């Protein structure tokens, strides 16, 4: 009879085996074993190193859908840092290009994502948008010219920049200021990284997307970056060419919410105080935002809102963020040498309510107005005399 002798496996832990404080061997996880293996990989034979590398590549490819799911739905700036997510993406970059069942990329879901109960917007991923765009550009995520998916249009012709500017939470219990600032910080980072440029504001209608009282920080940031767009026709990109030449303030009168009109008027008064916040800017049909506001909101409500904004502009800026950019609508325009009330009284745009309100704030300006008139007459007489002597 042949006896088979078996060698008993030693239970003594090796130097590399994990142990607890009592010296007992701890059963390690697969990830821990893999990390320990990789820590000695350089000391192994070329053949074994090649086999490990091949299997590691297969593992990463197999993990791509799982990592894509994580990037779509589990990004959380309270748990992960940018370095953590950057490392993850650099190990499996193709995960950035995975679309979910709605055809969205991870960068698109980072901006527009709901909490697990689908009741509130989940803002814990929006801070990663600049990182996702930066890494996405390296791998042509979203296609050519989309800046890593940042400018890729969805079925509603909206992109990440549109949504960064317009996404808000209407629930009254939400801290709207904090929400607004979270999205604004992502916009600022994109600008610092040169992924978001001034022309994008106009090309993607971002002033219109952001003009709302609960998005006022984003709106004012964009308006301060390119204030000239406040007075430009919002229909200039109208392919049909049948727009009315409305400015943004014109457009806001077509909305049911007068608070939007108020938000925009505050900003236009800050940038164009001597033109009365573009209240009397005519569109192609000769209609002004002042007149349209009367028509859409009713004279009483419209004038109450306009007067509130005029009061704020006449006294000082209303918030600390505007402290360095104070405006006064009772001061003379250094370029035209005209007071704003004179502008309101000029031509077909004359509005008595507006003129009276402005003059009432500082009647002394009437003396200055008289001096302007006399100065103008003197200049005309002087000009005629020069012509007669020539």
C-alpha positions in Angstrom: 0.0 0.0 0.0 1.4 3.3 -1.0 1.2 6.1 1.5 0.8 9.7 0.2 2.6 12.2 2.3 1.1 15.7 2.4 3.1 18.8 3.4 1.2 20.8 6.0 0.8 24.4 5.0 2.3 26.8 7.4 0.0 29.2 9.2 2.8 31.4 10.3 2.2 34.9 8.7 4.8 36.1 6.2 6.4 39.5 6.5 4.0 40.9 3.9 0.8 39.3 5.2 -1.6 41.8 7.1 -1.9 41.0 10.8 -3.7 42.5 13.7 -2.2 43.7 17.0 -2.2 40.2 18.4 -0.2 38.9 15.4 -3.1 37.0 13.9 -3.4 36.9 10.1 -6.2 39.1 8.7 -8.0 38.0 5.6 -7.3 40.7 3.0 -9.6 41.9 0.3 -9.0 41.4 -3.4 -8.1 45.1 -3.8 -5.6 44.9 -1.0 -4.0 41.8 -2.4 -3.8 43.5 -5.8 -2.1 46.5 -4.3 0.4 44.4 -2.5 1.1 42.5 -5.7 1.7 45.8 -7.6 4.0 47.0 -4.9 6.5 44.3 -5.8 5.7 44.2 -9.5 9.0 45.9 -10.5 11.0 43.0 -8.9 9.3 40.3 -10.9 10.3 38.7 -14.1 9.5 40.4 -17.4 7.2 37.6 -18.3 5.1 37.9 -15.1 5.1 41.6 -15.3 3.7 41.4 -18.8 1.0 39.1 -17.7 0.1 41.3 -14.8 -0.1 44.4 -17.1 -2.3 42.6 -19.6 -4.7 41.4 -16.9 -4.7 44.9 -15.3 -5.7 46.5 -18.6 -8.5 43.9 -19.0 -9.7 44.7 -15.5 -9.8 48.5 -16.1 -11.8 47.9 -19.4 -14.2 45.7 -17.5 -14.7 48.4 -14.9 -15.5 51.2 -17.4 -19.3 50.9 -17.2 -19.1 50.8 -13.4 -16.9 53.9 -13.2 -19.1 55.6 -15.7 -22.1 55.0 -13.5 -20.2 56.4 -10.6 -19.4 59.6 -12.6 -23.0 59.9 -13.7 -24.7 59.5 -10.3 -22.3 59.3 -7.4 -20.0 62.3 -7.6 -20.0 64.0 -4.3 -17.8 67.0 -3.5 -18.4 66.3 0.2 -16.7 62.9 0.0 -14.3 63.1 -3.0 -11.7 65.7 -3.9 -10.8 66.8 -7.4 -7.5 64.8 -7.2 -9.5 61.7 -6.4 -11.8 62.1 -9.4 -8.9 63.1 -11.7 -7.0 60.0 -10.8 -10.1 57.8 -11.4 -10.6 59.4 -14.9 -7.0 59.2 -15.9 -7.1 55.4 -15.1 -10.3 54.9 -17.1 -10.7 57.9 -19.4 -13.3 56.2 -21.7 -15.8 56.3 -18.8 -16.3 60.0 -19.6 -17.9 59.1 -22.9 -20.5 56.7 -21.6 -24.0 58.0 -22.1 -26.8 57.1 -19.7 -30.2 55.8 -20.7 -31.3 59.4 -21.5 -28.2 60.0 -23.7 -26.5 62.2 -21.3 -22.7 62.3 -20.5 -21.4 62.5 -17.0 -20.6 66.2 -17.4 -24.2 66.8 -18.3 -25.5 65.0 -15.3 -23.2 66.8 -13.0 -25.1 70.0 -13.8 -28.6 68.6 -13.8 -29.0 65.8 -11.3 -31.8 65.1 -8.8 -31.5 63.6 -5.3 -32.4 59.9 -4.9 -36.0 60.7 -4.1 -36.3 62.9 -7.3 -37.6 65.9 -5.3 -34.7 68.3 -5.2 -31.7 69.2 -7.4 -28.5 67.5 -6.3 -25.7 70.1 -6.3 -22.9 67.9 -5.0 -21.5 67.2 -8.4 -21.6 70.6 -10.1 -18.2 71.7 -8.7 -16.6 68.9 -10.7 -17.8 70.3 -14.1 -14.6 72.2 -14.8 -12.5 69.1 -14.1 -14.8 66.9 -16.3 -14.5 69.4 -19.1 -10.7 69.7 -18.8 -10.2 65.9 -18.8 -12.9 65.5 -21.5 -11.0 67.8 -23.9 -8.0 65.5 -23.7 -10.1 62.6 -25.0 -12.5 64.4 -27.4 -15.6 63.7 -25.2 -18.7 65.0 -26.9 -17.1 65.5 -30.2 -15.0 68.1 -31.9 -15.6 71.7 -30.8 -17.6 70.8 -27.7 -14.8 71.5 -25.2 -15.0 68.2 -23.5 -18.8 68.0 -23.8 -19.3 71.5 -22.4 -21.0 72.8 -25.5 -22.7 69.6 -26.8 -26.4 70.3 -27.4 -29.0 67.9 -26.1 -32.4 67.2 -27.8 -33.7 70.6 -26.5 -30.7 72.4 -28.0 -29.3 73.2 -24.6 -25.7 72.5 -23.4 -23.9 72.5 -20.1 -23.2 76.2 -20.2 -27.0 76.9 -20.7 -27.8 74.7 -17.8 -25.1 76.2 -15.6 -26.7 79.6 -16.2 -30.3 78.6 -15.7 -30.6 75.7 -13.4 -32.4 76.6 -10.1 -34.5 75.1 -7.4 -37.9 76.6 -6.9 -38.6 74.9 -3.6 -39.1 77.7 -1.0 -37.1 75.9 1.7 -34.0 75.8 -0.5 -31.2 78.3 0.2 -31.3 80.0 -3.2 -28.2 82.2 -2.6 -26.1 79.1 -1.7 -27.5 77.3 -4.7 -26.8 80.2 -7.0 -23.2 80.6 -5.8 -22.4 77.0 -6.2 -23.2 77.2 -9.9 -21.5 80.6 -10.2 -18.3 79.1 -8.8 -18.3 76.5 -11.5 -18.7 79.2 -14.1 -15.9 81.2 -12.6 -13.6 78.2 -12.7 -14.4 77.5 -16.3 -13.5 81.1 -17.1 -10.2 80.9 -15.2 -9.4 77.7 -17.2 -10.2 79.5 -20.5 -12.9 77.0 -21.2 -15.7 79.6 -21.0 -15.1 82.8 -23.0 -16.9 86.1 -23.4 -18.4 85.3 -26.8 -20.2 82.3 -25.2 -22.5 84.6 -23.3 -24.0 85.9 -26.5 -23.7 82.8 -28.6 -25.6 80.7 -26.1 -28.1 83.4 -24.8 -26.7 83.1 -21.2 -28.0 86.5 -20.1 -31.5 85.4 -21.0 -30.9 81.9 -19.3 -29.8 83.5 -16.1 -32.1 86.5 -15.7 -34.1 85.6 -12.6 -34.2 86.8 -9.0 -33.1 83.4 -7.7 -30.2 83.4 -10.2 -29.2 87.0 -9.7 -25.5 86.3 -8.8 -25.0 84.4 -12.0 -26.9 87.0 -14.0 -24.9 89.9 -12.6 -21.6 88.1 -13.1 -22.3 87.6 -16.8 -23.7 91.1 -17.2 -20.7 92.7 -15.5 -18.4 90.7 -17.8 -20.1 92.0 -21.0 -22.5 94.8 -20.1 -22.8 95.9 -23.8 -25.0 92.9 -24.4 -27.7 94.4 -22.2 -28.6 96.9 -24.8 -28.1 94.8 -27.9 -30.9 93.2 -29.8 -31.7 89.8 -28.4 -33.1 88.7 -31.8 -29.9 89.3 -33.8 -29.4 85.6 -34.2 -33.0 85.1 -35.3 -32.7 83.0 -38.5 -36.1 84.2 -39.7 -35.1 87.8 -39.4 -38.5 88.8 -38.0 -37.4 89.8 -34.5 -38.5 93.1 -33.0 -35.0 94.2 -32.0 -35.9 93.8 -28.4 -33.3 94.3 -25.7 -33.2 91.9 -22.7 -35.3 94.4 -20.7 -37.9 94.3 -23.5 -38.0 90.6 -23.3 -38.4 90.5 -19.6 -41.7 92.4 -19.9 -43.1 89.4 -21.8 -42.8 87.2 -18.7 -45.5 86.8 -16.1 -43.0 87.3 -13.2 -42.3 91.0 -12.7 -39.4 90.1 -10.3 -37.4 89.1 -13.4 -38.0 92.5 -14.9 -36.9 94.0 -11.6 -33.7 91.9 -11.5 -32.7 93.0 -15.0 -33.6 96.7 -14.4 -31.4 96.9 -11.3 -28.5 95.7 -13.4 -29.2 98.0 -16.4 -29.5 101.0 -14.1 -26.1 100.1 -12.6 -24.4 99.9 -16.0 -26.4 102.6 -17.8 -27.6 105.1 -15.2 -27.5 108.1 -17.5 -29.7 106.3 -19.9 -32.1 105.3 -17.1 -31.2 101.7 -17.3 -32.3 101.5 -20.9 -35.9 102.0 -19.9 -36.4 104.3 -22.9 -34.5 102.2 -25.4 -36.8 101.7 -28.5 -37.1 98.5 -30.3 -37.7 98.3 -34.1 -41.3 99.1 -33.5 -40.6 102.2 -31.5 -41.7 100.6 -28.2 -39.7 101.0 -25.0 -39.3 98.6 -22.0 -41.0 101.4 -19.9 -44.1 101.3 -22.1 -44.1 97.6 -22.4 -43.9 97.1 -18.7 -47.0 99.4 -18.3 -48.8 97.2 -20.9 -47.8 93.8 -19.5 -47.9 94.4 -15.8 -50.3 97.2 -15.4 -49.3 100.8 -14.8 -49.6 100.7 -11.0 -47.5 97.5 -10.5 -44.9 98.4 -13.2 -44.4 102.0 -11.9 -44.0 100.7 -8.3 -41.3 98.3 -9.4 -39.5 100.9 -11.6 -39.7 103.5 -8.8 -38.1 101.1 -6.3 -35.2 100.4 -8.7 -34.8 104.2 -9.3 -34.7 104.8 -5.5 -32.0 102.2 -5.1 -30.0 103.6 -8.0 -30.3 107.2 -6.8 -29.1 106.4 -3.3 -26.4 103.8 -3.6 -25.8 100.1 -4.5 -27.9 97.7 -2.5 -25.3 95.1 -1.7 -21.7 94.9 -0.6 -20.8 93.2 -3.9 -21.8 96.3 -5.8 -20.1 98.7 -3.3 -17.3 99.5 -5.8 -19.7 100.3 -8.6 -22.2 102.8 -7.2 -24.4 104.7 -9.6 -26.6 107.8 -9.2 -29.3 108.6 -11.7 -29.3 112.3 -10.7 -25.8 113.0 -11.9 -24.9 114.6 -15.2 -23.6 112.4 -17.9 -20.0 113.6 -18.5 -20.1 112.6 -22.1 -23.4 114.3 -23.2 -23.5 116.9 -20.4 -27.2 116.0 -19.9 -29.0 115.0 -16.8 -31.0 111.7 -17.0 -34.3 113.6 -16.6 -33.4 115.5 -19.8 -32.9 112.2 -21.5 -36.3 111.1 -20.4 -37.8 114.3 -21.8 -36.2 114.0 -25.2 -38.0 113.2 -28.4 -40.8 110.6 -28.7 -39.8 108.7 -25.6 -40.9 111.4 -23.2 -42.5 109.9 -20.1 -43.9 112.4 -17.6 -44.0 110.0 -14.7 -40.3 109.3 -15.1 -39.3 113.0 -15.6 -41.3 114.1 -12.5 -39.8 111.3 -10.3 -36.2 112.2 -11.4 -36.6 116.0 -10.9 -38.4 115.5 -7.5 -35.3 113.7 -6.2 -33.1 116.7 -6.7 -34.8 119.9 -7.9 -31.5 121.7 -8.0 -30.7 119.9 -11.2 -33.1 122.2 -13.0 -30.6 125.1 -12.4 -28.0 122.9 -14.0 -30.3 122.2 -16.8 -30.8 125.9 -17.4 -27.1 126.4 -17.5 -26.8 123.6 -20.1 -29.4 125.3 -22.2 -27.7 128.7 -21.9 -24.3 127.2 -22.7 -25.8 125.6 -25.7 -27.2 128.9 -27.0 -23.9 130.6 -26.4 -22.1 128.0 -28.4 -24.5 128.4 -31.3 -24.2 132.2 -31.3 -20.4 131.9 -31.2 -20.4 129.5 -34.1 -22.5 131.8 -36.2 -20.2 134.7 -35.5 -17.2 132.7 -36.6 -18.9 131.8 -39.8 -19.8 135.5 -40.5 -16.2 136.7 -40.0 -14.8 134.0 -42.3 
